[in-house]
């Protein structure tokens, strides 16, 4: 038999190809195969974190891999932020129960065993920064006047005394009137109504320092036997210098009970939580807008007057 170079080359190629093909098939059989698709469980029910004062919580749900296989790249966790803002009615009701309600004779009987509430030095600390704006500032002042009108202890020299600090920028933190300035609801409410809007930054820390070092002193009519109460109203976060937590703690260490009312989504919730007294849910309140704040004042009047 006579072979040509071409025919020999073809025979060699066929032999090599056949051998490679057999080895490839053998190797493929030896490899583990993921012939089935990846299988995952159903999603769990949504769970949520604790709800913030703004009504928001982060909800999560999970699932797990039941069988690994091809295309196993599924997400195993999903998170979703859900917000249900507290209504003006809900916030007004919370203020009525947890602020106004705590100073009734029956509430003090439960707290200290006293039938009659002790005298109170009530200081309002009022944000007048640029973000509030003149029209909204008027609404804010109206809400504070409603709290004065509804406070369950008489406004008098030997009962409740009222003072007010307004604040914006560093040079615009003012003791508007002290605890000697008024002794009736009408005069205290009128003095609050005369506070002028003065746009600027938000020096909350300096306002708290001024409260401790100036307002709550004997020189400005604060009494050693009085229950000291500070009610902060703000629409934002402090952007001045200083240790705001230290300023708040110094007040609380001196026996001051601190409440705060935040308005709009611009507030710093963590900051306000660090300022107020415990328990936080009973000392921190929130309106989602100034429109809601105005409604809240009307609800307070309707429910508690």
Sine and cosine of phi, psi and omega as CSV:
sin_phi,cos_phi,sin_psi,cos_psi,sin_omega,cos_omega
0.00,0.00,0.66,-0.75,-0.10,-1.00
-0.94,-0.35,0.84,-0.55,0.01,-1.00
-0.96,-0.30,0.67,-0.75,0.10,-0.99
-1.00,-0.09,0.25,-0.97,0.02,-1.00
-0.87,0.49,-0.62,0.78,-0.01,-1.00
-0.90,0.44,-0.70,0.72,-0.04,-1.00
-0.93,0.38,-0.63,0.78,0.04,-1.00
-0.89,0.46,-0.69,0.72,0.02,-1.00
-0.86,0.51,-0.66,0.75,-0.01,-1.00
-0.91,0.42,-0.66,0.75,-0.02,-1.00
-0.90,0.44,-0.70,0.72,0.02,-1.00
-0.87,0.49,-0.67,0.74,0.00,-1.00
-0.89,0.46,-0.67,0.74,-0.01,-1.00
-0.90,0.43,-0.68,0.73,-0.01,-1.00
-0.90,0.44,-0.70,0.72,0.00,-1.00
-0.91,0.42,-0.71,0.71,-0.01,-1.00
-0.88,0.48,-0.69,0.73,-0.02,-1.00
-0.90,0.43,-0.65,0.76,-0.01,-1.00
-0.91,0.41,-0.67,0.74,0.03,-1.00
-0.90,0.44,-0.64,0.77,-0.03,-1.00
-0.90,0.44,-0.66,0.75,0.00,-1.00
-0.91,0.42,-0.69,0.72,0.00,-1.00
-0.90,0.44,-0.62,0.79,-0.01,-1.00
-0.90,0.43,-0.66,0.75,-0.01,-1.00
-0.92,0.39,-0.62,0.78,0.02,-1.00
-0.91,0.42,-0.69,0.72,0.01,-1.00
-0.89,0.46,-0.65,0.76,0.01,-1.00
-0.89,0.45,-0.61,0.79,0.00,-1.00
-0.93,0.37,-0.51,0.86,-0.03,-1.00
-0.98,0.20,-0.36,0.93,-0.01,-1.00
-0.97,0.23,0.62,-0.79,0.09,-1.00
-0.93,0.38,0.69,-0.72,-0.04,-1.00
-0.96,-0.28,0.70,-0.72,0.13,-0.99
-0.98,-0.18,0.97,0.24,-0.11,-0.99
-0.98,0.18,-0.24,0.97,-0.05,-1.00
-0.94,-0.35,0.46,-0.89,0.01,-1.00
-0.96,0.29,0.44,-0.90,0.09,-1.00
-0.90,0.44,0.62,-0.79,-0.02,-1.00
-0.83,-0.56,0.76,-0.65,0.00,-1.00
-0.85,-0.53,0.34,-0.94,0.01,-1.00
-0.97,0.23,0.12,-0.99,0.12,-0.99
-0.95,0.31,0.38,-0.93,0.05,-1.00
-0.90,0.43,0.60,-0.80,0.13,-0.99
-0.95,0.30,0.16,-0.99,0.08,-1.00
-0.94,0.33,0.41,-0.91,0.01,-1.00
-0.92,0.39,0.74,-0.67,0.14,-0.99
-0.92,-0.40,0.38,-0.92,-0.07,-1.00
-0.74,-0.67,0.44,-0.90,0.12,-0.99
-0.99,0.15,0.05,-1.00,0.01,-1.00
-0.90,0.44,0.62,-0.78,-0.04,-1.00
-0.97,0.26,0.71,-0.71,0.01,-1.00
-0.99,0.16,0.16,-0.99,0.00,-1.00
-0.92,0.40,-0.36,0.93,0.04,-1.00
-0.99,0.14,0.00,1.00,0.04,-1.00
1.00,0.06,0.23,0.97,-0.05,-1.00
-0.96,-0.27,0.57,-0.82,0.12,-0.99
-0.55,-0.84,0.45,-0.89,0.04,-1.00
-0.99,-0.13,0.90,-0.44,-0.03,-1.00
-0.99,-0.12,0.63,-0.78,-0.01,-1.00
-0.76,-0.65,0.45,-0.89,0.16,-0.99
-0.58,-0.82,0.44,-0.90,-0.09,-1.00
-0.71,-0.71,0.27,-0.96,0.17,-0.99
-0.51,-0.86,0.22,-0.97,-0.07,-1.00
-0.75,-0.66,0.35,-0.94,0.02,-1.00
-0.98,0.19,0.82,-0.57,0.05,-1.00
-1.00,-0.05,-0.55,0.84,0.01,-1.00
-0.49,-0.87,0.82,-0.58,0.04,-1.00
-0.98,0.19,0.57,-0.83,0.00,-1.00
-0.15,-0.99,-0.38,-0.92,-0.01,-1.00
-0.93,0.36,0.49,-0.87,0.06,-1.00
0.83,0.56,0.72,0.69,-0.06,-1.00
-1.00,-0.09,0.92,0.39,-0.05,-1.00
-0.79,-0.61,0.62,0.79,-0.03,-1.00
-0.98,0.19,0.51,-0.86,0.16,-0.99
-0.94,0.33,0.69,-0.72,-0.03,-1.00
-0.96,-0.29,-0.06,1.00,0.04,-1.00
-0.54,-0.84,0.65,-0.76,0.08,-1.00
-0.78,-0.63,0.61,-0.79,0.04,-1.00
-0.80,-0.60,0.57,-0.82,-0.02,-1.00
-0.52,-0.85,0.77,-0.64,0.02,-1.00
-1.00,0.02,0.81,-0.59,0.01,-1.00
-0.85,-0.53,0.69,-0.72,-0.03,-1.00
-0.80,-0.60,0.79,-0.61,0.13,-0.99
-0.82,-0.58,0.99,-0.12,-0.11,-0.99
-0.89,0.45,0.66,-0.75,0.10,-0.99
-0.91,0.42,0.66,-0.75,0.00,-1.00
-0.97,0.26,0.27,-0.96,0.05,-1.00
-0.87,0.50,-0.61,0.80,0.02,-1.00
-0.90,0.44,-0.70,0.71,-0.01,-1.00
-0.89,0.47,-0.69,0.72,0.00,-1.00
-0.93,0.38,-0.69,0.73,0.03,-1.00
-0.87,0.49,-0.64,0.77,0.01,-1.00
-0.91,0.42,-0.64,0.76,0.03,-1.00
-0.90,0.44,-0.66,0.75,0.05,-1.00
-0.90,0.44,-0.67,0.75,0.01,-1.00
-0.88,0.47,-0.68,0.73,-0.04,-1.00
-0.97,0.23,-0.70,0.72,-0.18,-0.98
-0.99,-0.10,-0.27,0.96,0.08,-1.00
-0.94,-0.35,-0.93,0.37,-0.02,-1.00
-0.87,0.50,-0.68,0.74,-0.08,-1.00
-0.91,0.41,-0.39,0.92,-0.03,-1.00
-0.97,0.25,-0.19,0.98,-0.07,-1.00
-0.94,-0.33,0.22,0.98,0.11,-0.99
-0.98,0.18,0.40,-0.92,0.02,-1.00
-0.83,0.56,-0.64,0.76,-0.02,-1.00
-0.92,0.40,-0.58,0.82,0.01,-1.00
-0.93,0.37,-0.66,0.75,0.01,-1.00
-0.94,0.35,-0.48,0.87,0.08,-1.00
-0.88,0.48,-0.62,0.79,0.02,-1.00
-0.97,0.23,-0.53,0.85,-0.08,-1.00
-0.99,0.16,-0.74,0.67,-0.13,-0.99
-0.81,-0.59,-0.02,1.00,-0.05,-1.00
0.98,0.17,0.19,0.98,0.02,-1.00
-1.00,-0.10,0.71,-0.70,0.07,-1.00
-0.96,0.28,-0.66,0.75,0.01,-1.00
-0.98,-0.19,0.74,-0.67,0.05,-1.00
-0.88,0.47,0.57,-0.83,0.06,-1.00
-0.94,0.35,0.28,-0.96,0.10,-1.00
-0.88,0.47,0.54,-0.84,-0.04,-1.00
-0.83,-0.56,0.69,-0.73,0.19,-0.98
-0.98,-0.21,0.96,-0.28,-0.13,-0.99
-0.97,-0.25,0.92,-0.40,-0.04,-1.00
-0.94,-0.35,0.85,-0.53,0.11,-0.99
-1.00,-0.07,0.77,-0.64,0.04,-1.00
-0.91,-0.41,0.92,-0.39,-0.30,-0.96
-0.89,-0.45,0.83,-0.56,0.03,-1.00
-0.97,0.26,0.83,-0.56,0.06,-1.00
-0.82,-0.57,0.48,0.88,-0.06,-1.00
-0.94,0.33,0.18,-0.98,-0.10,-1.00
-0.86,0.51,-0.58,0.82,-0.06,-1.00
-0.91,0.42,-0.38,0.93,0.02,-1.00
-0.94,0.34,-0.77,0.64,-0.03,-1.00
0.99,0.14,0.44,-0.90,-0.10,-0.99
-0.89,0.45,-0.74,0.67,-0.04,-1.00
-0.89,0.45,-0.68,0.73,0.01,-1.00
-0.94,0.35,-0.51,0.86,0.05,-1.00
-0.89,0.46,-0.61,0.79,0.05,-1.00
-0.89,0.46,-0.65,0.76,0.05,-1.00
-0.90,0.44,-0.67,0.74,0.01,-1.00
-0.88,0.48,-0.71,0.70,0.02,-1.00
-0.88,0.47,-0.64,0.77,0.01,-1.00
-0.88,0.47,-0.61,0.79,0.02,-1.00
-0.92,0.39,-0.66,0.75,0.02,-1.00
-0.90,0.43,-0.65,0.76,0.04,-1.00
-0.88,0.47,-0.59,0.81,0.04,-1.00
-0.91,0.42,-0.63,0.78,0.05,-1.00
-0.90,0.44,-0.64,0.77,0.05,-1.00
-0.89,0.45,-0.70,0.71,-0.04,-1.00
-0.91,0.42,-0.49,0.87,-0.08,-1.00
-0.99,-0.15,-0.11,0.99,-0.06,-1.00
-0.86,0.52,0.78,-0.63,-0.20,-0.98
-0.96,0.27,-0.21,0.98,0.02,-1.00
-0.98,-0.19,0.69,-0.72,-0.03,-1.00
-0.83,0.55,0.56,-0.83,0.13,-0.99
-1.00,0.05,0.95,-0.32,-0.03,-1.00
-0.32,-0.95,0.26,-0.97,-0.06,-1.00
-0.83,0.55,-0.62,0.79,-0.05,-1.00
-0.98,-0.18,0.15,0.99,0.03,-1.00
-0.85,-0.53,-0.95,-0.32,-0.02,-1.00
-0.99,-0.12,0.78,-0.63,0.13,-0.99
-0.92,-0.38,0.55,-0.84,-0.08,-1.00
-0.84,-0.55,0.62,-0.78,0.12,-0.99
-0.65,-0.76,0.21,-0.98,-0.03,-1.00
-0.54,-0.84,0.65,-0.76,0.15,-0.99
-0.87,-0.48,0.71,-0.70,0.14,-0.99
-0.92,-0.39,0.48,-0.88,-0.05,-1.00
-0.51,-0.86,0.57,-0.82,0.24,-0.97
-0.57,-0.82,-0.97,-0.22,-0.03,-1.00
-0.97,0.24,0.07,-1.00,-0.10,-0.99
-0.83,0.56,-0.63,0.78,-0.04,-1.00
-1.00,-0.07,0.21,0.98,-0.02,-1.00
-0.80,-0.60,0.64,0.77,0.08,-1.00
-0.95,-0.31,0.95,-0.32,-0.22,-0.98
-0.81,-0.58,0.70,-0.72,0.23,-0.97
-0.99,0.17,0.99,-0.17,-0.12,-0.99
-0.92,0.39,-0.70,0.72,0.13,-0.99
-0.39,-0.92,0.50,-0.86,-0.08,-1.00
-0.98,-0.20,-0.17,-0.98,-0.12,-0.99
-0.97,0.25,-0.05,1.00,0.05,-1.00
-0.99,-0.13,-0.08,1.00,-0.21,-0.98
-0.99,0.17,-0.45,0.89,-0.07,-1.00
-0.56,-0.83,0.50,-0.86,0.02,-1.00
-0.68,-0.74,0.29,0.96,0.14,-0.99
-0.67,-0.74,0.35,-0.94,0.03,-1.00
-0.87,0.50,-0.66,0.75,-0.07,-1.00
-0.89,0.45,-0.71,0.70,-0.03,-1.00
-0.95,0.31,-0.61,0.80,0.03,-1.00
-0.91,0.42,-0.69,0.72,0.02,-1.00
-0.89,0.45,-0.63,0.77,0.00,-1.00
-0.91,0.41,-0.64,0.77,0.02,-1.00
-0.90,0.43,-0.64,0.77,0.07,-1.00
-0.89,0.46,-0.64,0.77,0.01,-1.00
-0.90,0.43,-0.33,0.94,-0.01,-1.00
-1.00,-0.01,-0.02,1.00,0.02,-1.00
-0.94,0.33,0.77,-0.63,-0.06,-1.00
-1.00,-0.03,0.59,-0.81,0.12,-0.99
-0.94,0.33,0.72,-0.70,-0.05,-1.00
-0.59,-0.80,1.00,0.02,-0.16,-0.99
-0.85,0.53,0.50,-0.87,0.04,-1.00
0.15,-0.99,-0.40,-0.92,0.02,-1.00
-0.99,0.16,-0.28,-0.96,-0.09,-1.00
-0.79,-0.61,0.99,0.13,-0.04,-1.00
-1.00,-0.01,0.93,0.38,-0.01,-1.00
-0.89,0.46,-0.64,0.77,-0.04,-1.00
-0.86,0.51,-0.72,0.70,-0.01,-1.00
-0.90,0.43,-0.57,0.82,0.03,-1.00
-0.91,0.42,-0.64,0.77,0.02,-1.00
-0.93,0.37,-0.61,0.79,0.05,-1.00
-0.90,0.43,-0.67,0.74,0.01,-1.00
-0.90,0.44,-0.57,0.82,0.03,-1.00
-0.87,0.49,-0.72,0.70,-0.05,-1.00
-0.97,0.25,-0.69,0.72,-0.13,-0.99
-0.99,0.11,-0.32,0.95,-0.08,-1.00
-0.81,-0.58,-0.85,0.52,-0.12,-0.99
-0.90,0.44,-0.76,0.65,-0.05,-1.00
-1.00,0.07,0.81,0.59,0.06,-1.00
-0.78,-0.63,0.38,-0.92,-0.01,-1.00
-0.88,0.48,-0.54,0.84,0.00,-1.00
-0.88,0.48,-0.42,0.91,-0.01,-1.00
-0.93,-0.38,0.40,0.92,0.18,-0.98
1.00,0.03,0.07,1.00,0.05,-1.00
-0.97,0.23,0.65,-0.76,-0.12,-0.99
-0.96,-0.26,0.59,-0.81,-0.03,-1.00
-0.93,0.38,-0.46,0.89,-0.03,-1.00
-1.00,-0.06,0.06,1.00,-0.06,-1.00
-1.00,0.01,0.53,-0.85,0.14,-0.99
-0.98,0.18,0.89,-0.45,-0.09,-1.00
-1.00,0.02,0.80,-0.61,-0.06,-1.00
-0.77,-0.63,0.77,-0.64,0.07,-1.00
-0.89,-0.45,0.78,-0.63,0.01,-1.00
-0.87,-0.49,0.96,-0.28,-0.03,-1.00
-1.00,-0.03,0.72,-0.69,0.09,-1.00
-0.82,-0.57,0.84,-0.54,-0.05,-1.00
-0.53,-0.85,0.43,-0.90,0.02,-1.00
-0.93,-0.37,0.14,0.99,-0.08,-1.00
-0.42,-0.91,-0.40,-0.92,-0.01,-1.00
-0.92,-0.40,0.49,-0.87,0.01,-1.00
-0.90,0.43,0.76,-0.65,0.08,-1.00
-0.82,-0.58,0.33,0.94,0.10,-0.99
-1.00,-0.07,0.08,-1.00,-0.01,-1.00
-1.00,0.10,0.31,-0.95,0.09,-1.00
0.91,-0.41,0.21,-0.98,-0.04,-1.00
-1.00,-0.07,0.99,-0.12,-0.07,-1.00
-0.93,0.36,-0.60,0.80,0.04,-1.00
-0.90,0.43,-0.67,0.74,0.03,-1.00
-0.90,0.44,-0.64,0.77,0.01,-1.00
-0.90,0.43,-0.66,0.75,0.01,-1.00
-0.93,0.38,-0.68,0.73,-0.02,-1.00
-0.91,0.41,-0.57,0.82,0.03,-1.00
-0.89,0.45,-0.64,0.77,0.06,-1.00
-0.91,0.42,-0.73,0.68,-0.03,-1.00
-0.91,0.41,-0.61,0.79,0.04,-1.00
-0.90,0.44,-0.46,0.89,0.03,-1.00
-1.00,0.08,0.07,1.00,0.07,-1.00
0.99,-0.12,0.19,0.98,0.00,-1.00
-1.00,0.09,0.75,-0.66,0.10,-1.00
-1.00,-0.03,0.81,-0.58,-0.12,-0.99
-0.92,-0.39,0.79,-0.62,0.14,-0.99
-0.92,-0.38,0.38,-0.92,0.10,-1.00
-0.59,-0.81,0.61,-0.80,0.08,-1.00
-0.85,-0.53,0.92,-0.40,0.03,-1.00
-0.99,-0.13,0.63,-0.78,-0.02,-1.00
-0.79,-0.62,0.74,-0.67,0.00,-1.00
0.98,0.18,0.21,-0.98,-0.02,-1.00
-0.97,0.23,-0.05,1.00,-0.02,-1.00
-0.98,0.19,-0.12,0.99,-0.05,-1.00
-0.92,0.38,0.39,-0.92,0.13,-0.99
-0.98,-0.21,0.99,-0.17,-0.10,-0.99
-0.88,0.48,-0.68,0.73,-0.01,-1.00
-0.89,0.47,-0.62,0.78,0.02,-1.00
-0.90,0.44,-0.72,0.70,-0.01,-1.00
-0.91,0.42,-0.60,0.80,0.05,-1.00
-0.89,0.45,-0.56,0.83,0.01,-1.00
-0.97,0.26,-0.34,0.94,-0.04,-1.00
-1.00,0.08,-0.69,0.72,-0.19,-0.98
-0.97,0.26,0.25,-0.97,0.04,-1.00
-0.98,0.21,0.24,-0.97,0.09,-1.00
-1.00,0.02,0.47,-0.88,-0.18,0.98
-0.96,0.29,0.66,-0.75,-0.12,-0.99
-0.84,0.55,-0.72,0.70,-0.04,-1.00
-0.87,0.50,-0.34,0.94,0.00,-1.00
-1.00,-0.07,-0.04,1.00,-0.03,-1.00
-0.82,-0.57,-0.08,1.00,-0.05,-1.00
-0.82,-0.57,0.82,-0.58,-0.07,-1.00
-0.81,-0.59,0.33,-0.94,-0.12,-0.99
-0.52,-0.86,0.75,-0.66,0.22,-0.98
-0.91,-0.42,0.69,-0.72,-0.08,-1.00
-0.96,0.27,-0.30,0.95,-0.03,-1.00
-0.37,-0.93,0.22,-0.98,0.06,-1.00
-0.94,0.33,-0.47,0.88,0.10,-1.00
-0.89,0.46,-0.68,0.73,0.05,-1.00
-0.91,0.42,-0.59,0.81,0.06,-1.00
-0.87,0.50,-0.69,0.72,0.03,-1.00
-0.89,0.45,-0.66,0.75,0.05,-1.00
-0.89,0.45,-0.64,0.77,-0.02,-1.00
-0.86,0.50,-0.64,0.77,0.04,-1.00
-0.87,0.49,-0.64,0.77,0.01,-1.00
-0.93,0.36,-0.62,0.78,0.05,-1.00
-0.90,0.43,-0.66,0.75,0.04,-1.00
-0.85,0.53,-0.71,0.70,-0.01,-1.00
-0.89,0.46,-0.68,0.74,-0.03,-1.00
-0.93,0.36,-0.58,0.81,-0.10,-1.00
-1.00,0.05,-0.52,0.85,-0.19,-0.98
-0.85,-0.53,-0.03,1.00,0.01,-1.00
-0.99,0.13,0.00,0.00,0.00,0.00
